[in-house]
């Protein structure tokens, strides 16, 4: 609400409607909040409600002597009843957020019946129960804080990419073929008995758009039918995927460093209250600024061996290996030059050592694993055909992709950043399922 609108409202006798996150601007003023009752503590002739409105929570105080009508309306009010509250804002160091509202008037929009109380009480609940109630669980302060941090991560990421001259574009959800191997595809019955698949990545299509626009990125949901139960895996998740013509290996790694730093610093700057709600140790995030440490795949194997892990050349790294490697660093580490044999078909071989790919993974600290995977892409037609055959992929399904190497091919590079893994690390959550509104996991598609 602008200043002129606020004055008009006041002149007509109506209270200024604000959100809880704005209360610091209205100390000593009477305002109206629209939200829900999160909790209520009764102490004789005083009531201490806590209200939430999606932007935060605030403690209220209501005295029987001063506001008997509001007191009677509030007394015994059930959790999550929707309300419109009017009262004076005042600073109170002991209250959550440093302010409270002296309730003078309350309008109950919908009272939750006592016969069917809100299922999620202010006590410990099992994870399966909470996931079954996910549509209600997201109302709690912790879950709401995580989702606000997620929104900030998206905002900061897009601002950074736009500022680097990348154009946001879109890739299809339905694809005719695999991007990263056929074992993790969700098959879909398409029209007239055609088969299609839910996308594993927007990358291949983003490469095509990059040849038209130069530097592009997609940002959308992707799907992997991995039968994995780890705390790092979802079957539906969001990825930000840049692809850029005339950008080679070193430059794309630098872009990844800048992007992750921009996301972390944006959250630190704009969502400090949410990080406090999560009790996140922000000192572990403040150092996340370029340059990030970089080690070769072969050096990473040596680090693992030194720490008692039996990894050898040609092994892919799992969660345990990534945790060991990242434990030596105070910010994400880039592992580069993986064996080509364990990487995707489209990754450019190193000209000096063709058995290695110009590929990198960015590993988050604190055991959160890979948050970026990227590479320089193969730009030579014959090399790409050879790799398709090595991987036993159907050449007919990739003719359009091969066209990109027939008509004006250039060196180009890209990567995919997993939003949920990145946000899980920033928030310090135990499991990735908390950082997406409705998680889809191996055995969960409800609610």
Secondary structure, DSSP 8 states (H G I E B T S, - for coil): --HHHHHHHHHTT--EEE-GGGGGGGTT-EEEEEEEEEEEEEETTEEEEEEE-SS-EEEEEEETTT-HHHHHHHTT--TT-EEEEEEEEEE-TTSGGGEEEEEEEEEEEE---GGG--SS-SS---HHHHHHTHHHHTTSHHHHHHHHHHHHHHHHHHHHHHHTT-EEE---SEESS-SS-GGG--EEE-GGG-EEEE-S-SHHHHHHHHHHHSEEEEEEEEE------STT--SEEEEEEEEEET--HHHHHHHHHHHHHHHHHHHHHH-HHHHHHTT--THHHHT--SS-EEEEHHHHHHHHHHTT----TT----HHHHHHHHTT-SS-EEEE--BGGGS-TTB-B-SS-TTBBSEEEEEETTTTEEEEEEEEE---HHHHHHHHHHTT--GGGGHHHHHHHHSS---EEEEEEEHHHHHHHHHT-SSGGGGSSS--BTTB---
